[in-house]
Amino acid sequence: MKEEYLHHLWKNKQIPFHQLKLTTGEDILINDVGQHNKFESGPDFSNGKIKIGDVTWFGNIEFHIKSSDWYQHNHQFDKAYDNVILHVVYIHDQEVFINTKPIPTIELKGLIPEMEEVLNKHEFPCSTFLDELDSIYLESMKEKAIIKRLNRRISNINKFGDESNPQQILYSLLAQAFGCKINAQPFQELTNRIPIKFIKKEHHINVKTILLNVSGIGESELLDKTWIHLKSKYNLGAMSKHVWKHKGLRPKSFPEIRLLQFAEIVDKFDFETSFVYLDSKELVVYLKNLLELTNNTSKISRAMIDLIIINCFVPFIWWYGNVKMDESIQEKSLDLLQFLKAEENHILKKWKALGVSCINSFDSQALLEIYNEFCTAKKCLECEVGNKIIYK
Ligand code: SF4
């Protein structure tokens, strides 16, 4: 239970006012809940209006979890609290006096739902608080979430990649991005079987032929002599075609199509990492040009180009900056996200329904992370928003 939760219920009149009685048993009428002093020191609400018996009182209202907090917070020594007309507490554990006179007190325990109950009941426990909250807290949480997401990507990269071979890491990340969630695994397998150093060593090879043949869903092996030669030179084995998934994909996202596009990019790109030193604006133009294919049959859609940048280049640059211990490189990952369009999916629709929209993919990636890693896991305690509203 947190004091801000009590403020929220009071301000939004979500307290059964008709059932309220003072701790002395006297009736009390709340005529005006007053104004919330969110940012100033002094009592929590000012200009309240209450009626006890026949007397109407105007003044400040103070909230605490326990009435004894009054003394814990040393309000007895602070003149700003002298005209408190009502003390609202969750648990009344001690009589409180102002200049020897007991303060009229309301105990809320048993009259309002437990905060933890509210948290568990809603998908977004903070939903009813969000519109009152200074946007700075969600913005700060978004940044924290993005960094958490990117650092998780570093851990994943370190599991499959070798720091001394950033070209292979980039090549593998690019393949996984082409595979999206459904075919990321076989795409990664493909890059393990035919590493980038082989492809770039063999200047004369037809990249498309070799990748399609190793994938197991390409052209017939027997038709290409280069393939037969490389197969024996590098001891290449073809993958089973059954590892590639089609279910749930639209034809233009079938692995056969994505493989052709991937092969064209692999052919076009040298996988050198010097691009990370471009400034952010040049970087986004460079990457978009790189992923733009002029051949109409293998054209990559704009949304897919953005997705590839989000899932391959953004984590790669973040990882690379970390390896080089250069924050200015890492910053570019965050900048890149700001230049890309926000994704659309059912989770982001939920945020939109709460009044939280995305301007770019920094927003969308951050909100996805918050939802997946904090909201659904009920980790409001670790969330800046939850901390401010509920747990402060
Ligand atoms: S984790 Fe944060 S954003 Fe998500 S529901 Fe809890 S307080 Fe709200």
Residues whose N, C-alpha, C, O or C-beta is under 5 A from the ligand:
A	BS01	SF4	E123 F124 P125 C126 I370 F374 C375 K379 C380 C383 V385 G386
